[in-house]
Amino acid sequence: MQFLDIGTGIPSADNTHEVAQSVVPESRVVYVDNDPMVLVHARALLTSDPAGATAYLDADLRDPEKILADPQLHTTLDLSQPVGLVLIAVTHFLTDDDRPHEHVARLLDALPSGSWLALTHFTTDHIPNQIVERMYAEFASGRMKQDAVPRDRAEFASGRMKQDAVPRDRAEFARFFTGLELAEPGIVPVTEWRPQVPPEQRPALADASIYGAVARKP
Ligand SMILES: C[S@@+](CC[C@H](N)C(=O)[O-])C[C@H]1O[C@@H](n2cnc3c(N)ncnc32)[C@H](O)[C@@H]1O
């Protein structure tokens, strides 16, 4: 098995290669992140099982050409064989001006048939409207110490505002999977994706506010 994990985050328990290699020791994983703090901790990601391999690229999802041209990517992964593209909680850090859908499509283009995409994304779809409106009102009050104040969602997502993350609705989330075959149960809040605990033990949809899906490139 081989994975391209972009937006890796600071290493913690159960990093992608540890989970993959616990099932298939020969698994190979390339990690990519643009945060210097993650780079500082990257050594913890290079603890591959000797049967497999891992690599870390200091690169940006907004520059897929750089990722795809990196020699370390090609020494670690065989792009003639299916790859799992892992984008967990990262695309919502790209504004609409950053063109996240285009970059995900470009990466998928470079992967062969039989590859998979796993992607999760912040949404406000399950947060009651009055709370979303209050969120914008809070920004407008200046209490959030924004440099500038978004008037509405369109401005919030435009990239002209200083913000942490851009929520996207179901349709915008679904666009990441254009041309792919969704695995069951399709596009759902992550708490509903093959849950292993009963409903009463899961967070409320509004508390999670993250869509997730896994899909195969035909
Ligand atoms: C919320 S963390 C998710 C970490 C990990 N995927 C997980 O689910 O635990 C988001 C990560 O994406 C990285 N990131 C944000 N924007 C990025 C970009 N444009 N290119 C690469 N990485 C990015 C951040 O540095 C951070 O490490």
The ligand as an SDF file (V2000), in Angstrom:
LIG
                    3D

 27 29  0  0  0  0  0  0  0  0999 V2000
   -5.7700   20.3810   11.2740 C   0  0  0  0  0  0  0  0  0  0  0  0
   -4.1760   19.8170   10.7890 S   0  0  0  0  0  0  0  0  0  0  0  0
   -4.5820   18.1740   10.2630 C   0  0  0  0  0  0  0  0  0  0  0  0
   -3.4700   17.2230   10.5350 C   0  0  0  0  0  0  0  0  0  0  0  0
   -3.7550   15.7860   10.1590 C   0  0  0  0  0  0  0  0  0  0  0  0
   -4.1050   15.6260    8.7560 N   0  0  0  0  0  0  0  0  0  0  0  0
   -4.8200   15.2210   11.0420 C   0  0  0  0  0  0  0  0  0  0  0  0
   -5.9370   15.0370   10.6020 O   0  0  0  0  0  0  0  0  0  0  0  0
   -4.5400   14.9860   12.2220 O   0  0  0  0  0  0  0  0  0  0  0  0
   -3.9080   20.6520    9.2540 C   0  0  0  0  0  0  0  0  0  0  0  0
   -2.4890   20.5580    8.7420 C   0  0  0  0  0  0  0  0  0  0  0  0
   -2.5120   21.0390    7.3930 O   0  0  0  0  0  0  0  0  0  0  0  0
   -1.3590   21.8300    7.1900 C   0  0  0  0  0  0  0  0  0  0  0  0
   -1.6070   22.7520    6.0910 N   0  0  0  0  0  0  0  0  0  0  0  0
   -2.4450   23.8310    6.0690 C   0  0  0  0  0  0  0  0  0  0  0  0
   -2.3960   24.4320    4.8790 N   0  0  0  0  0  0  0  0  0  0  0  0
   -1.5360   23.7020    4.1160 C   0  0  0  0  0  0  0  0  0  0  0  0
   -1.0640   23.8290    2.7890 C   0  0  0  0  0  0  0  0  0  0  0  0
   -1.4790   24.8240    2.0190 N   0  0  0  0  0  0  0  0  0  0  0  0
   -0.1860   22.9190    2.3060 N   0  0  0  0  0  0  0  0  0  0  0  0
    0.2510   21.9170    3.1210 C   0  0  0  0  0  0  0  0  0  0  0  0
   -0.1500   21.7500    4.3890 N   0  0  0  0  0  0  0  0  0  0  0  0
   -1.0290   22.6350    4.8850 C   0  0  0  0  0  0  0  0  0  0  0  0
   -1.1370   22.5400    8.5150 C   0  0  0  0  0  0  0  0  0  0  0  0
    0.1950   22.9740    8.6370 O   0  0  0  0  0  0  0  0  0  0  0  0
   -1.4950   21.4300    9.4940 C   0  0  0  0  0  0  0  0  0  0  0  0
   -0.3590   20.6780    9.8410 O   0  0  0  0  0  0  0  0  0  0  0  0
  1  2  1  0
  2  3  1  0
  2 10  1  0
  3  4  1  0
  4  5  1  0
  5  6  1  0
  5  7  1  0
  7  8  2  0
  7  9  1  0
 10 11  1  0
 11 12  1  0
 11 26  1  0
 12 13  1  0
 13 14  1  0
 13 24  1  0
 14 15  1  0
 14 23  1  0
 15 16  2  0
 16 17  1  0
 17 18  1  0
 17 23  2  0
 18 19  1  0
 18 20  2  0
 20 21  1  0
 21 22  2  0
 22 23  1  0
 24 25  1  0
 24 26  1  0
 26 27  1  0
M  CHG  2   2   1   9  -1
M  END
$$$$
